Amino acid sequence: MALPSRVYLNGEFMPAESARISVFDRGFVFGDGVYEVVPVYGGRPFRLAHHLRRLEASLTAIRIANPMAHGKWEEVFHELIREHGAIDQSIYLQVTRGVAPRDHAFPAHVVPTVFAYAQPLTYPTPDQLRTGVTAITVPDMRWLRCDIKAIVLLANVLLREQAIENGSAEAILVRDDCLTEGAASNIFIASGGILATPPKGPFILPGITRDLVIELANHNNVPCIEREIRRAELLAADEVWMTSSTKEILPIVRIDGQAVGDGRPGPLHTHLQTLYQDYKHAFRRGEVE
């Protein structure tokens, strides 16, 4: 994927090659910051209020004041979106604590660094949706505040690379024999016609797509429960999916070399995928928020 040509940085829109951030920025030195990824359909940021609430929660958790009001964030996003027109795209935004001498303690009177850009959205391929993808299970070696969308993603990078080197699309993380999430996704299972996903808490990121899948299931009489899921139950499930803003709802058909169900995407995935795409089309038409 090509790099974006234009970005927003600290109050200015500029060519990407002109953007400069100090080597003393705490995001660079400590990974001291948070981020968001917002899909854009038909020129409109998708579930924007939900994304901005999650951004606010992440900023509050690491004690950075939100540098912009929600209305200002919207102005910035719409200006970035204009470059790509009405095609589906995604916005990446990042806020760090700012530039200061290297010291673990919070600096006084520091100004946050704000960075954002938009780029065309890349979806799973039709083949991936039709035949599904594979995954591996790995120990969840991350920290204890995975609910913060922090820019420190080294553990996730290593775990995802482990999956790729195994020929798989995702690493499914297990902590104390319980499923948490994927390296870059939330995870659902289906057994006996009932959907389940791990509950929100410090060990998973509260995914916006995850929450929409639960809403769509509840509104369409599909039983869906948020509960603890053991690794053995994951491996014995009829269906397993990963969800994220860019992967949407992607079926997993093999885990650790073992087929999930009959080794093909299942009927509940087909049903929820249809509901999800219908919701997106309604959003593009301005019928839902």
C-alpha positions as a Markdown table, in Angstrom:
| # | Residue | x | y | z |
|---|---|---|---|---|
| 1 | Met | 0.0 | 0.0 | 0.0 |
| 2 | Ala | 1.4 | 3.4 | -1.0 |
| 3 | Leu | 2.0 | 6.1 | 1.7 |
| 4 | Pro | -0.5 | 8.9 | 1.8 |
| 5 | Ser | 0.4 | 12.1 | 0.0 |
| 6 | Arg | -1.1 | 14.5 | 2.5 |
| 7 | Val | -1.3 | 14.6 | 6.3 |
| 8 | Tyr | -2.4 | 16.7 | 9.2 |
| 9 | Leu | 0.2 | 17.5 | 11.8 |
| 10 | Asn | -0.1 | 19.9 | 14.7 |
| 11 | Gly | -2.7 | 22.2 | 13.2 |
| 12 | Glu | -1.5 | 22.1 | 9.6 |
| 13 | Phe | -2.3 | 20.1 | 6.4 |
| 14 | Met | 0.9 | 19.4 | 4.5 |
| 15 | Pro | 2.5 | 17.1 | 2.0 |
| 16 | Ala | 3.5 | 13.8 | 3.7 |
| 17 | Glu | 7.2 | 14.3 | 2.7 |
| 18 | Ser | 7.2 | 17.7 | 4.5 |
| 19 | Ala | 5.9 | 16.3 | 7.8 |
| 20 | Arg | 8.5 | 16.4 | 10.6 |
| 21 | Ile | 8.3 | 15.2 | 14.2 |
| 22 | Ser | 11.1 | 15.8 | 16.8 |
| 23 | Val | 13.2 | 12.8 | 17.8 |
| 24 | Phe | 12.4 | 13.8 | 21.4 |
| 25 | Asp | 8.7 | 13.3 | 20.9 |
| 26 | Arg | 7.6 | 10.9 | 23.7 |
| 27 | Gly | 5.7 | 8.9 | 21.1 |
| 28 | Phe | 9.0 | 8.1 | 19.4 |
| 29 | Val | 11.1 | 7.7 | 22.6 |
| 30 | Phe | 8.6 | 5.9 | 24.9 |
| 31 | Gly | 5.6 | 5.0 | 22.7 |
| 32 | Asp | 3.7 | 7.4 | 24.9 |
| 33 | Gly | 0.5 | 7.9 | 23.0 |
| 34 | Val | -2.7 | 6.5 | 21.6 |
| 35 | Tyr | -4.3 | 6.1 | 18.2 |
| 36 | Glu | -7.6 | 5.4 | 16.3 |
| 37 | Val | -8.5 | 4.0 | 12.9 |
| 38 | Val | -11.9 | 5.2 | 11.5 |
| 39 | Pro | -13.4 | 3.7 | 8.4 |
| 40 | Val | -15.0 | 6.1 | 5.9 |
| 41 | Tyr | -17.9 | 5.1 | 3.6 |
| 42 | Gly | -19.4 | 7.4 | 1.0 |
| 43 | Gly | -17.3 | 10.3 | 2.3 |
| 44 | Arg | -18.6 | 9.9 | 5.9 |
| 45 | Pro | -16.6 | 8.7 | 8.9 |
| 46 | Phe | -18.3 | 5.5 | 10.1 |
| 47 | Arg | -19.5 | 5.3 | 13.8 |
| 48 | Leu | -17.5 | 8.4 | 14.4 |
| 49 | Ala | -19.1 | 9.2 | 17.8 |
| 50 | His | -18.1 | 5.7 | 19.0 |
| 51 | His | -14.5 | 6.1 | 17.7 |
| 52 | Leu | -14.1 | 9.5 | 19.4 |
| 53 | Arg | -15.5 | 8.1 | 22.7 |
| 54 | Arg | -12.9 | 5.4 | 22.5 |
| 55 | Leu | -10.2 | 7.9 | 21.8 |
| 56 | Glu | -11.3 | 10.0 | 24.7 |
| 57 | Ala | -11.2 | 6.9 | 27.0 |
| 58 | Ser | -7.7 | 6.0 | 25.8 |
| 59 | Leu | -6.5 | 9.6 | 26.3 |
| 60 | Thr | -8.0 | 9.8 | 29.8 |
| 61 | Ala | -6.4 | 6.4 | 30.7 |
| 62 | Ile | -2.9 | 7.8 | 30.0 |
| 63 | Arg | -3.7 | 11.2 | 31.3 |
| 64 | Ile | -3.5 | 13.3 | 28.2 |
| 65 | Ala | -6.1 | 16.0 | 27.7 |
| 66 | Asn | -7.9 | 15.7 | 24.4 |
| 67 | Pro | -6.2 | 18.3 | 22.2 |
| 68 | Met | -9.3 | 19.0 | 20.1 |
| 69 | Ala | -13.0 | 19.1 | 20.5 |
| 70 | His | -15.1 | 16.5 | 18.6 |
| 71 | Gly | -16.2 | 19.2 | 16.1 |
| 72 | Lys | -12.6 | 20.0 | 15.3 |
| 73 | Trp | -11.7 | 16.4 | 14.8 |
| 74 | Glu | -14.6 | 16.2 | 12.4 |
| 75 | Glu | -13.3 | 19.2 | 10.4 |
| 76 | Val | -9.8 | 17.6 | 10.2 |
| 77 | Phe | -11.2 | 14.3 | 9.0 |
| 78 | His | -13.4 | 15.8 | 6.4 |
| 79 | Glu | -10.5 | 17.8 | 5.0 |
| 80 | Leu | -8.4 | 14.6 | 4.8 |
| 81 | Ile | -11.3 | 12.6 | 3.2 |
| 82 | Arg | -11.7 | 15.1 | 0.4 |
| 83 | Glu | -8.4 | 14.1 | -1.2 |
| 84 | His | -9.8 | 10.6 | -2.0 |
| 85 | Gly | -13.4 | 11.6 | -2.7 |
| 86 | Ala | -16.2 | 9.2 | -2.1 |
| 87 | Ile | -14.2 | 5.9 | -2.2 |
| 88 | Asp | -14.0 | 3.8 | 0.9 |
| 89 | Gln | -11.1 | 4.9 | 3.0 |
| 90 | Ser | -9.7 | 4.9 | 6.6 |
| 91 | Ile | -8.4 | 7.6 | 8.8 |
| 92 | Tyr | -5.5 | 7.0 | 11.1 |
| 93 | Leu | -5.0 | 9.4 | 13.9 |
| 94 | Gln | -2.4 | 9.5 | 16.7 |
| 95 | Val | -1.9 | 11.7 | 19.7 |
| 96 | Thr | 1.3 | 11.6 | 21.7 |
| 97 | Arg | 2.2 | 13.4 | 24.9 |
| 98 | Gly | 4.5 | 15.7 | 22.9 |
| 99 | Val | 8.2 | 16.8 | 22.9 |
| 100 | Ala | 10.2 | 16.9 | 26.1 |
| 101 | Pro | 13.6 | 15.9 | 27.5 |
| 102 | Arg | 13.8 | 12.1 | 28.0 |
| 103 | Asp | 12.5 | 11.3 | 31.5 |
| 104 | His | 9.9 | 8.7 | 32.4 |
| 105 | Ala | 8.0 | 11.2 | 34.6 |
| 106 | Phe | 5.3 | 13.2 | 32.9 |
| 107 | Pro | 6.7 | 16.6 | 31.7 |
| 108 | Ala | 5.0 | 19.8 | 32.8 |
| 109 | His | 3.4 | 22.2 | 30.2 |
| 110 | Val | 4.0 | 19.9 | 27.2 |
| 111 | Val | 1.9 | 20.2 | 24.1 |
| 112 | Pro | 0.5 | 17.0 | 22.6 |
| 113 | Thr | 1.6 | 16.0 | 19.1 |
| 114 | Val | -1.5 | 15.4 | 16.8 |
| 115 | Phe | -1.1 | 13.5 | 13.5 |
| 116 | Ala | -3.7 | 12.1 | 11.1 |
| 117 | Tyr | -4.0 | 11.0 | 7.5 |
| 118 | Ala | -6.5 | 9.2 | 5.2 |
| 119 | Gln | -5.9 | 6.4 | 2.7 |
| 120 | Pro | -8.0 | 4.0 | 0.6 |
| 121 | Leu | -9.5 | 1.1 | 2.6 |
| 122 | Thr | -8.2 | -2.4 | 1.8 |
| 123 | Tyr | -10.7 | -5.1 | 2.3 |
| 124 | Pro | -10.3 | -8.9 | 2.7 |
| 125 | Thr | -10.3 | -10.5 | -0.8 |
| 126 | Pro | -13.4 | -12.2 | -2.2 |
| 127 | Asp | -11.5 | -15.5 | -1.9 |
| 128 | Gln | -10.9 | -14.9 | 1.8 |
| 129 | Leu | -14.5 | -14.2 | 2.5 |
| 130 | Arg | -15.6 | -17.2 | 0.4 |
| 131 | Thr | -13.1 | -19.8 | 1.8 |
| 132 | Gly | -12.0 | -18.3 | 5.1 |
| 133 | Val | -8.6 | -17.8 | 6.5 |
| 134 | Thr | -6.4 | -19.7 | 9.0 |
| 135 | Ala | -5.1 | -18.7 | 12.5 |
| 136 | Ile | -2.9 | -20.0 | 15.3 |
| 137 | Thr | -3.3 | -19.7 | 19.0 |
| 138 | Val | -0.5 | -18.1 | 21.0 |
| 139 | Pro | 0.0 | -17.1 | 24.6 |
| 140 | Asp | -1.1 | -13.5 | 25.2 |
| 141 | Met | 2.2 | -11.9 | 26.3 |
| 142 | Arg | 0.9 | -8.3 | 26.3 |
| 143 | Trp | 0.5 | -5.9 | 29.3 |
| 144 | Leu | -2.4 | -5.5 | 31.6 |
| 145 | Arg | -4.2 | -2.5 | 29.9 |
| 146 | Cys | -5.0 | -3.8 | 26.5 |
| 147 | Asp | -8.2 | -1.8 | 26.6 |
| 148 | Ile | -6.1 | 1.3 | 25.9 |
| 149 | Lys | -5.6 | 1.8 | 22.2 |
| 150 | Ala | -1.9 | 2.6 | 22.8 |
| 151 | Ile | 0.7 | 3.0 | 20.0 |
| 152 | Val | 3.0 | 0.6 | 21.8 |
| 153 | Leu | 2.2 | -2.5 | 19.6 |
| 154 | Leu | 5.5 | -4.4 | 19.7 |
| 155 | Ala | 3.9 | -7.5 | 21.3 |
| 156 | Asn | 1.1 | -7.4 | 18.7 |
| 157 | Val | 3.6 | -7.0 | 15.9 |
| 158 | Leu | 5.6 | -10.0 | 17.1 |
| 159 | Leu | 2.5 | -12.2 | 17.5 |
| 160 | Arg | 1.1 | -11.2 | 14.1 |
| 161 | Glu | 4.4 | -12.0 | 12.5 |
| 162 | Gln | 4.4 | -15.4 | 14.2 |
| 163 | Ala | 1.1 | -16.1 | 12.5 |
| 164 | Ile | 2.3 | -14.9 | 9.1 |
| 165 | Glu | 5.4 | -17.0 | 9.3 |
| 166 | Asn | 3.1 | -19.9 | 10.1 |
| 167 | Gly | 1.1 | -19.2 | 6.9 |
| 168 | Ser | -1.9 | -17.8 | 8.9 |
| 169 | Ala | -3.8 | -14.6 | 8.8 |
| 170 | Glu | -4.1 | -14.0 | 12.5 |
| 171 | Ala | -2.8 | -14.9 | 16.0 |
| 172 | Ile | -5.5 | -15.7 | 18.5 |
| 173 | Leu | -4.4 | -14.7 | 22.0 |
| 174 | Val | -4.9 | -16.9 | 25.0 |
| 175 | Arg | -4.3 | -15.8 | 28.6 |
| 176 | Asp | -4.7 | -18.3 | 31.5 |
| 177 | Asp | -6.4 | -20.7 | 29.1 |
| 178 | Cys | -9.0 | -18.1 | 28.1 |
| 179 | Leu | -9.4 | -16.4 | 24.7 |
| 180 | Thr | -8.8 | -12.7 | 24.8 |
| 181 | Glu | -8.6 | -11.3 | 21.2 |
| 182 | Gly | -6.6 | -11.4 | 18.0 |
| 183 | Ala | -3.3 | -9.6 | 17.6 |
| 184 | Ala | -5.2 | -7.0 | 15.5 |
| 185 | Ser | -8.9 | -8.1 | 15.9 |
| 186 | Asn | -11.6 | -9.2 | 18.2 |
| 187 | Ile | -12.8 | -12.8 | 18.0 |
| 188 | Phe | -16.3 | -14.4 | 17.9 |
| 189 | Ile | -17.2 | -18.0 | 18.1 |
| 190 | Ala | -20.5 | -19.7 | 17.2 |
| 191 | Ser | -21.7 | -23.0 | 18.7 |
| 192 | Gly | -25.2 | -24.4 | 18.4 |
| 193 | Gly | -26.4 | -21.3 | 16.7 |
| 194 | Ile | -25.3 | -19.0 | 19.6 |
| 195 | Leu | -22.6 | -16.3 | 19.2 |
| 196 | Ala | -20.1 | -15.6 | 21.9 |
| 197 | Thr | -17.2 | -13.2 | 22.4 |
| 198 | Pro | -15.0 | -12.4 | 25.4 |
| 199 | Pro | -16.4 | -9.6 | 27.6 |
| 200 | Lys | -14.9 | -6.2 | 27.7 |
| 201 | Gly | -12.2 | -5.6 | 30.3 |
| 202 | Pro | -8.5 | -4.7 | 30.7 |
| 203 | Phe | -7.4 | -7.6 | 28.4 |
| 204 | Ile | -9.2 | -6.7 | 25.2 |
| 205 | Leu | -9.6 | -3.6 | 23.1 |
| 206 | Pro | -13.3 | -2.6 | 23.0 |
| 207 | Gly | -13.7 | -2.9 | 19.2 |
| 208 | Ile | -16.2 | -0.7 | 17.3 |
| 209 | Thr | -16.9 | -3.4 | 14.8 |
| 210 | Arg | -17.2 | -5.9 | 17.6 |
| 211 | Asp | -19.9 | -3.8 | 19.2 |
| 212 | Leu | -21.7 | -3.3 | 15.9 |
| 213 | Val | -21.8 | -7.1 | 15.3 |
| 214 | Ile | -23.3 | -7.6 | 18.8 |
| 215 | Glu | -25.9 | -4.8 | 18.1 |
| 216 | Leu | -26.8 | -6.4 | 14.7 |
| 217 | Ala | -27.1 | -9.8 | 16.3 |
| 218 | Asn | -29.3 | -8.6 | 19.1 |
| 219 | His | -31.6 | -6.6 | 16.7 |
| 220 | Asn | -32.0 | -9.6 | 14.4 |
| 221 | Asn | -32.8 | -12.3 | 17.0 |
| 222 | Val | -29.4 | -14.0 | 16.8 |
| 223 | Pro | -28.4 | -15.1 | 20.3 |
| 224 | Cys | -25.1 | -13.4 | 21.3 |
| 225 | Ile | -23.4 | -13.6 | 24.7 |
| 226 | Glu | -20.3 | -11.8 | 26.1 |
| 227 | Arg | -18.6 | -14.4 | 28.3 |
| 228 | Glu | -15.3 | -16.1 | 29.1 |
| 229 | Ile | -14.3 | -18.6 | 26.4 |
| 230 | Arg | -11.8 | -21.4 | 27.0 |
| 231 | Arg | -9.2 | -22.4 | 24.4 |
| 232 | Ala | -10.8 | -25.9 | 24.1 |
| 233 | Glu | -14.2 | -24.3 | 23.4 |
| 234 | Leu | -12.6 | -22.1 | 20.7 |
| 235 | Leu | -11.2 | -25.2 | 19.0 |
| 236 | Ala | -14.5 | -27.0 | 19.2 |
| 237 | Ala | -16.6 | -24.2 | 17.9 |
| 238 | Asp | -18.9 | -24.5 | 14.8 |
| 239 | Glu | -17.6 | -21.1 | 13.5 |
| 240 | Val | -14.9 | -18.6 | 14.4 |
| 241 | Trp | -14.6 | -15.1 | 13.1 |
| 242 | Met | -12.3 | -12.1 | 13.5 |
| 243 | Thr | -13.7 | -8.6 | 13.4 |
| 244 | Ser | -12.0 | -5.2 | 13.0 |
| 245 | Ser | -12.6 | -1.9 | 11.2 |
| 246 | Thr | -10.6 | -3.1 | 8.2 |
| 247 | Lys | -11.3 | -6.8 | 8.2 |
| 248 | Glu | -15.0 | -6.3 | 9.1 |
| 249 | Ile | -16.2 | -9.9 | 9.7 |
| 250 | Leu | -13.7 | -12.4 | 8.4 |
| 251 | Pro | -14.3 | -16.2 | 8.9 |
| 252 | Ile | -11.5 | -18.4 | 10.3 |
| 253 | Val | -11.7 | -21.9 | 9.1 |
| 254 | Arg | -8.6 | -23.6 | 10.5 |
| 255 | Ile | -6.9 | -23.0 | 13.9 |
| 256 | Asp | -3.6 | -24.6 | 14.8 |
| 257 | Gly | -4.0 | -26.8 | 11.7 |
| 258 | Gln | -7.4 | -28.1 | 12.8 |
| 259 | Ala | -10.6 | -27.4 | 10.9 |
| 260 | Val | -13.2 | -25.2 | 12.4 |
| 261 | Gly | -16.6 | -26.9 | 12.0 |
| 262 | Asp | -16.6 | -28.4 | 8.5 |
| 263 | Gly | -13.7 | -26.2 | 7.4 |
| 264 | Arg | -15.8 | -23.6 | 5.6 |
| 265 | Pro | -17.4 | -20.3 | 6.5 |
| 266 | Gly | -20.7 | -21.1 | 8.3 |
| 267 | Pro | -24.3 | -19.9 | 8.0 |
| 268 | Leu | -24.1 | -17.5 | 10.9 |
| 269 | His | -21.2 | -15.7 | 9.2 |
| 270 | Thr | -23.2 | -15.4 | 6.0 |
| 271 | His | -26.1 | -14.0 | 7.9 |
| 272 | Leu | -24.1 | -11.5 | 9.9 |
| 273 | Gln | -22.0 | -10.5 | 7.0 |
| 274 | Thr | -25.2 | -9.7 | 5.0 |
| 275 | Leu | -26.5 | -7.7 | 7.9 |
| 276 | Tyr | -23.2 | -5.8 | 8.3 |
| 277 | Gln | -23.0 | -4.9 | 4.6 |
| 278 | Asp | -26.7 | -3.8 | 4.6 |
| 279 | Tyr | -25.9 | -1.5 | 7.5 |
| 280 | Lys | -23.0 | 0.0 | 5.6 |
| 281 | His | -25.1 | 0.6 | 2.6 |
| 282 | Ala | -27.8 | 2.3 | 4.8 |
| 283 | Phe | -25.0 | 4.4 | 6.3 |
| 284 | Arg | -23.8 | 5.5 | 2.9 |
| 285 | Arg | -27.4 | 6.6 | 2.1 |
| 286 | Gly | -27.6 | 8.5 | 5.3 |
| 287 | Glu | -30.3 | 6.3 | 6.8 |
| 288 | Val | -28.3 | 5.3 | 9.9 |
| 289 | Glu | -25.4 | 6.8 | 11.9 |
